[in-house]
Amino acid sequence: MGFFKSLFHKITNRAEIEWDEVEAELIAADLGVKGSMLIIDELRGLGRKITANDVVEAARRHISKRLPDASPQLVRRTDGLPCVVLVVGVNGVGKTTSAAKLAHWLQKQHHSVILAAADTFRAAAVEQLERWGERLAIPVVKGNANADPSSVCFHAHQKAIASKADFLICDTAGRLHTRHNLMEELTKIRRVIAKNDPTAPHMTLLAVDATTGSNALQQAKEFHKACPLDGLILTKMDGSGKGGIAVTIHEQLQIPPCFVGTGEEPDAFALFNKEKFLNEVI
């Protein structure tokens, strides 16, 4: 059940609004204390008896204001060189799956895509991406076990340039955002890729588990310091996650949600759409 429906059912038919309960529900939806209090203050300011519809509409209105109307788009370049996309994130958020599904999404737009298996320290990640590549008929460039991830990205980029691929998607190693040396590795990847094309990479997307909650905000802050982020991939939106953390991340860091993953199948992936997000997901 989405957040708005859940909130509506908890409040409807109540003789009086329990403000502490409403506030707790809003905070639990990862909308942040400040955002939740703004909604409460607006409702209290109406000066009349509040209905469940009032609460839901106020929440929807505030969330809509805090989200961008449009997100950055992946566009094929006109100079014949590949658009390079880095997919980053902590372990277990669905990063490798998201990289593959993004490649498939681009493939469906009639673009040629190459995947770089740069999570070289986890053999299972390389194998997982190879399986996706075989399933989707997308070339995957990999290195030897424990190879330098930046080297894998560099050679994958060279292959993408030589084959005139439209997009190169680099699946980087999952890393704890608190590990400085691993975060520095992302800086190196960016620097090495730029040797082939000074404008690359062109987009860096952070995969965020929608069920993670407020910890995802800290992840976004740390990744943004080490590797400037252009957007979010919200994963596991088919689970219990409400996705409200995307609102807080955008409001605090100006990093917009770009894509939404809603399952394990290749097609369970779409561009972020604010109206759909408000109507169907939260």
C-alpha positions, -999 to 999 in steps of 0.1 A, spaced: 0 0 0 14 34 -10 21 61 16 -8 83 8 -33 54 9 -19 42 42 -20 77 57 -56 81 45 -68 49 60 -52 56 93 -68 91 96 -102 86 80 -132 83 103 -113 97 132 -131 121 154 -100 141 160 -66 142 142 -37 128 163 -10 153 152 18 133 168 7 103 148 5 122 115 40 137 122 54 103 129 39 89 97 54 117 76 88 113 92 86 75 88 80 81 50 116 97 50 102 132 43 125 147 70 116 165 102 116 199 86 94 189 57 70 170 79 66 200 102 59 223 73 30 200 63 17 199 99 20 237 103 0 242 71 -28 219 82 -30 235 117 -32 269 100 -64 260 82 -83 268 113 -110 242 109 -116 205 114 -91 185 93 -101 155 72 -80 127 59 -82 142 24 -68 175 38 -38 157 52 -31 136 20 -35 166 -3 -12 188 18 14 161 19 11 155 -19 14 193 -26 45 197 -4 62 166 -19 54 178 -54 70 212 -47 102 195 -34 107 173 -64 119 186 -98 95 188 -127 120 171 -150 152 151 -145 184 151 -165 181 130 -196 206 106 -212 211 118 -248 232 103 -276 260 126 -285 262 142 -319 300 140 -323 301 102 -326 317 96 -292 300 75 -265 281 90 -236 298 76 -205 276 68 -175 290 57 -141 267 37 -118 278 40 -81 265 30 -47 270 9 -16 269 -29 -16 235 -45 -18 214 -17 -33 209 -34 -67 236 -14 -85 247 -41 -109 212 -50 -118 204 -13 -123 234 -9 -146 221 -38 -167 185 -26 -167 197 9 -177 216 -6 -206 185 -25 -217 164 6 -214 188 24 -237 188 -6 -260 151 -3 -263 155 33 -275 176 19 -303 210 29 -289 241 7 -290 255 1 -255 285 -15 -239 288 -25 -202 320 -23 -182 323 -48 -153 344 -25 -131 334 -42 -98 366 -63 -101 370 -72 -64 338 -92 -63 339 -120 -88 301 -125 -84 294 -90 -97 314 -96 -129 296 -129 -134 263 -113 -127 269 -86 -153 281 -111 -178 249 -131 -174 229 -99 -179 250 -91 -210 243 -126 -225 206 -124 -216 202 -89 -232 228 -93 -260 249 -64 -247 287 -66 -249 304 -67 -215 341 -56 -210 358 -72 -180 393 -74 -166 412 -101 -147 402 -109 -111 412 -80 -88 422 -58 -118 423 -21 -114 387 -9 -119 399 23 -136 418 2 -161 387 -18 -169 367 14 -175 396 28 -196 397 -2 -219 359 -4 -221 358 33 -231 384 26 -258 363 -2 -271 332 19 -270 349 46 -290 363 22 -315 330 5 -321 311 38 -322 288 27 -294 263 53 -283 266 46 -245 291 31 -221 278 21 -187 304 14 -160 292 -8 -131 316 3 -103 324 -16 -72 299 -14 -44 316 4 -15 308 17 19 305 54 18 326 56 50 357 40 34 378 68 22 402 47 0 373 32 -19 357 65 -24 390 78 -38 389 50 -63 359 67 -79 379 99 -84 406 78 -101 381 62 -124 368 96 -135 404 108 -140 414 78 -161 383 78 -183 389 115 -190 422 105 -207 401 91 -236 377 120 -236 382 151 -214 344 156 -212 338 121 -197 321 108 -177 290 125 -187 266 113 -160 271 97 -126 241 80 -111 238 68 -75 218 37 -69 197 41 -37 177 14 -20 143 30 -14 139 8 17 171 23 33 155 55 46 176 82 61 209 64 57 206 69 20 209 106 25 243 101 42 253 79 13 244 105 -12 263 132 7 295 111 9 294 99 -27 286 135 -39 318 147 -22 340 120 -39 322 118 -72 298 146 -82 264 130 -87 239 139 -115 210 118 -104 195 89 -85 183 54 -95 157 45 -69 158 7 -65 135 -18 -49 105 4 -52 84 -27 -55 91 -34 -18 81 -16 13 100 15 5 80 46 1 107 65 -19 103 96 3 141 97 7 144 109 -29 125 141 -19 149 148 10 180 141 -11 169 164 -39 159 191 -14 192 190 5 217 182 -23 198 191 -55 204 156 -69 172 146 -88 157 111 -91 162 100 -127 152 63 -128 130 39 -108 136 2 -105 105 -19 -95 116 -55 -98 142 -80 -111 130 -83 -146 148 -62 -173 118 -41 -181 111 -33 -145 129 0 -149 116 34 -161 123 71 -162 113 89 -130 80 106 -135 68 129 -108 31 125 -113 33 88 -115 55 88 -84 30 108 -65 0 89 -77 12 53 -77 44 48 -57 44 69 -25 
